[in-house]
Amino acid sequence: MREISERERRIPHCIREWIADHGESPTVLEISRAVGLSSTGSTAYQLGKLQQRGLICRDRGWRSIRLC
């Protein structure tokens, strides 16, 4: 498996910090803003890659992103 990129490292860190600070998972838009991605589409793509690698888990819903 290839090494994780800096962007792929920042997103789980953002999720961890957001949950610690707010008590709930961030939305895709909140992640986009926190890590400096220009669109929610880019963020959704990155989240999909992280989910395939087993680094995050997602269910349906606005705030369903969590670390696995």
C-alpha positions as protocol buffer text, in pm:
chain_id: "A"
residue {
  index: 1
  type: MET
  ca { x: 0 y: 0 z: 0 }
}
residue {
  index: 2
  type: ARG
  ca { x: 133 y: 344 z: -86 }
}
residue {
  index: 3
  type: GLU
  ca { x: 232 y: 602 z: 174 }
}
residue {
  index: 4
  type: ILE
  ca { x: -35 y: 842 z: 297 }
}
residue {
  index: 5
  type: SER
  ca { x: -12 y: 1195 z: 152 }
}
residue {
  index: 6
  type: GLU
  ca { x: -1 y: 1515 z: 356 }
}
residue {
  index: 7
  type: ARG
  ca { x: -360 y: 1594 z: 256 }
}
residue {
  index: 8
  type: GLU
  ca { x: -471 y: 1244 z: 357 }
}
residue {
  index: 9
  type: ARG
  ca { x: -295 y: 1298 z: 691 }
}
residue {
  index: 10
  type: ARG
  ca { x: -460 y: 1638 z: 753 }
}
residue {
  index: 11
  type: ILE
  ca { x: -818 y: 1518 z: 708 }
}
residue {
  index: 12
  type: PRO
  ca { x: -823 y: 1253 z: 986 }
}
residue {
  index: 13
  type: HIS
  ca { x: -640 y: 1501 z: 1211 }
}
residue {
  index: 14
  type: CYS
  ca { x: -912 y: 1758 z: 1135 }
}
residue {
  index: 15
  type: ILE
  ca { x: -1186 y: 1504 z: 1213 }
}
residue {
  index: 16
  type: ARG
  ca { x: -1020 y: 1407 z: 1543 }
}
residue {
  index: 17
  type: GLU
  ca { x: -976 y: 1771 z: 1649 }
}
residue {
  index: 18
  type: TRP
  ca { x: -1329 y: 1869 z: 1541 }
}
residue {
  index: 19
  type: ILE
  ca { x: -1487 y: 1588 z: 1744 }
}
residue {
  index: 20
  type: ALA
  ca { x: -1275 y: 1680 z: 2047 }
}
residue {
  index: 21
  type: ASP
  ca { x: -1371 y: 2048 z: 2019 }
}
residue {
  index: 22
  type: HIS
  ca { x: -1738 y: 2016 z: 1919 }
}
residue {
  index: 23
  type: GLY
  ca { x: -1850 y: 1674 z: 2040 }
}
residue {
  index: 24
  type: GLU
  ca { x: -1974 y: 1570 z: 1696 }
}
residue {
  index: 25
  type: SER
  ca { x: -1831 y: 1487 z: 1355 }
}
residue {
  index: 26
  type: PRO
  ca { x: -1764 y: 1767 z: 1106 }
}
residue {
  index: 27
  type: THR
  ca { x: -1960 y: 1803 z: 786 }
}
residue {
  index: 28
  type: VAL
  ca { x: -1787 y: 1778 z: 448 }
}
residue {
  index: 29
  type: LEU
  ca { x: -1802 y: 2159 z: 418 }
}
residue {
  index: 30
  type: GLU
  ca { x: -1644 y: 2204 z: 761 }
}
residue {
  index: 31
  type: ILE
  ca { x: -1364 y: 1965 z: 667 }
}
residue {
  index: 32
  type: SER
  ca { x: -1313 y: 2151 z: 336 }
}
residue {
  index: 33
  type: ARG
  ca { x: -1272 y: 2481 z: 516 }
}
residue {
  index: 34
  type: ALA
  ca { x: -1049 y: 2339 z: 791 }
}
residue {
  index: 35
  type: VAL
  ca { x: -799 y: 2173 z: 556 }
}
residue {
  index: 36
  type: GLY
  ca { x: -809 y: 2438 z: 282 }
}
residue {
  index: 37
  type: LEU
  ca { x: -969 y: 2240 z: 0 }
}
residue {
  index: 38
  type: SER
  ca { x: -1145 y: 2454 z: -257 }
}
residue {
  index: 39
  type: SER
  ca { x: -1462 y: 2248 z: -294 }
}
residue {
  index: 40
  type: THR
  ca { x: -1675 y: 1994 z: -115 }
}
residue {
  index: 41
  type: GLY
  ca { x: -1637 y: 1771 z: -422 }
}
residue {
  index: 42
  type: SER
  ca { x: -1260 y: 1758 z: -368 }
}
residue {
  index: 43
  type: THR
  ca { x: -1317 y: 1683 z: -3 }
}
residue {
  index: 44
  type: ALA
  ca { x: -1570 y: 1408 z: -80 }
}
residue {
  index: 45
  type: TYR
  ca { x: -1317 y: 1251 z: -318 }
}
residue {
  index: 46
  type: GLN
  ca { x: -1047 y: 1256 z: -48 }
}
residue {
  index: 47
  type: LEU
  ca { x: -1291 y: 1112 z: 207 }
}
residue {
  index: 48
  type: GLY
  ca { x: -1374 y: 830 z: -33 }
}
residue {
  index: 49
  type: LYS
  ca { x: -1005 y: 746 z: -68 }
}
residue {
  index: 50
  type: LEU
  ca { x: -960 y: 748 z: 310 }
}
residue {
  index: 51
  type: GLN
  ca { x: -1267 y: 528 z: 351 }
}
residue {
  index: 52
  type: GLN
  ca { x: -1130 y: 276 z: 99 }
}
residue {
  index: 53
  type: ARG
  ca { x: -808 y: 261 z: 298 }
}
residue {
  index: 54
  type: GLY
  ca { x: -1002 y: 198 z: 620 }
}
residue {
  index: 55
  type: LEU
  ca { x: -889 y: 521 z: 788 }
}
residue {
  index: 56
  type: ILE
  ca { x: -1238 y: 668 z: 824 }
}
residue {
  index: 57
  type: CYS
  ca { x: -1591 y: 530 z: 837 }
}
residue {
  index: 58
  type: ARG
  ca { x: -1900 y: 703 z: 701 }
}
residue {
  index: 59
  type: ASP
  ca { x: -2270 y: 639 z: 729 }
}
residue {
  index: 60
  type: ARG
  ca { x: -2556 y: 833 z: 582 }
}
residue {
  index: 61
  type: GLY
  ca { x: -2617 y: 1172 z: 737 }
}
residue {
  index: 62
  type: TRP
  ca { x: -2459 y: 1513 z: 774 }
}
residue {
  index: 63
  type: ARG
  ca { x: -2230 y: 1433 z: 1064 }
}
residue {
  index: 64
  type: SER
  ca { x: -2152 y: 1067 z: 1017 }
}
residue {
  index: 65
  type: ILE
  ca { x: -1778 y: 1082 z: 941 }
}
residue {
  index: 66
  type: ARG
  ca { x: -1563 y: 919 z: 1208 }
}
residue {
  index: 67
  type: LEU
  ca { x: -1222 y: 761 z: 1248 }
}
residue {
  index: 68
  type: CYS
  ca { x: -1217 y: 380 z: 1231 }
}
